[in-house]
């Protein structure tokens, strides 16, 4: 997210990473820059309480990281 005049703006990935997200009509090789992701690893029933707890933790962690990053760097 970008901050402009005290307001959050959505990161426009289609503008900034056109080569990754808007492919051309012909196949081509692209270089994907290093990125960070968070995930849940494991197997089992996605309807279980255990899975719901892990997803909740994932959302809390992501929200915290996004807020922290935005405050420090004005961009995430």
FENWOHU-V584970 format. One record per residue. N is the residue number from 0. RES is the residue in one small letter. OMEGA is omega in whole degrees, -180 to 180 (none if undefined). Layout:
N:RES:OMEGA / N:RES:OMEGA
This chain:
0:x:178 / 1:x:177 / 2:x:179 / 3:x:-180 / 4:x:176 / 5:x:180 / 6:x:177 / 7:x:176 / 8:x:178 / 9:x:176 / 10:x:-177 / 11:x:-176 / 12:x:179 / 13:x:177 / 14:x:-172 / 15:x:-179 / 16:x:-177 / 17:x:-177 / 18:x:-180 / 19:x:-170 / 20:x:178 / 21:x:-175 / 22:x:176 / 23:x:-178 / 24:x:179 / 25:x:177 / 26:x:178 / 27:x:176 / 28:x:177 / 29:x:174 / 30:x:-179 / 31:x:-180 / 32:x:179 / 33:x:-179 / 34:x:178 / 35:x:178 / 36:x:170 / 37:x:-176 / 38:x:172 / 39:x:180 / 40:x:177 / 41:x:177 / 42:x:-179 / 43:x:-176 / 44:x:179 / 45:x:177 / 46:x:-177 / 47:x:177 / 48:x:180 / 49:x:179 / 50:x:179 / 51:x:178 / 52:x:180 / 53:x:178 / 54:x:177 / 55:x:178 / 56:x:179 / 57:x:178 / 58:x:179 / 59:x:180 / 60:x:-179 / 61:x:179 / 62:x:179 / 63:x:-179 / 64:x:-179 / 65:x:180 / 66:x:-180 / 67:x:-179 / 68:x:-179 / 69:x:-180 / 70:x:-175 / 71:x:-169 / 72:x:-176 / 73:x:-179 / 74:x:173 / 75:x:none
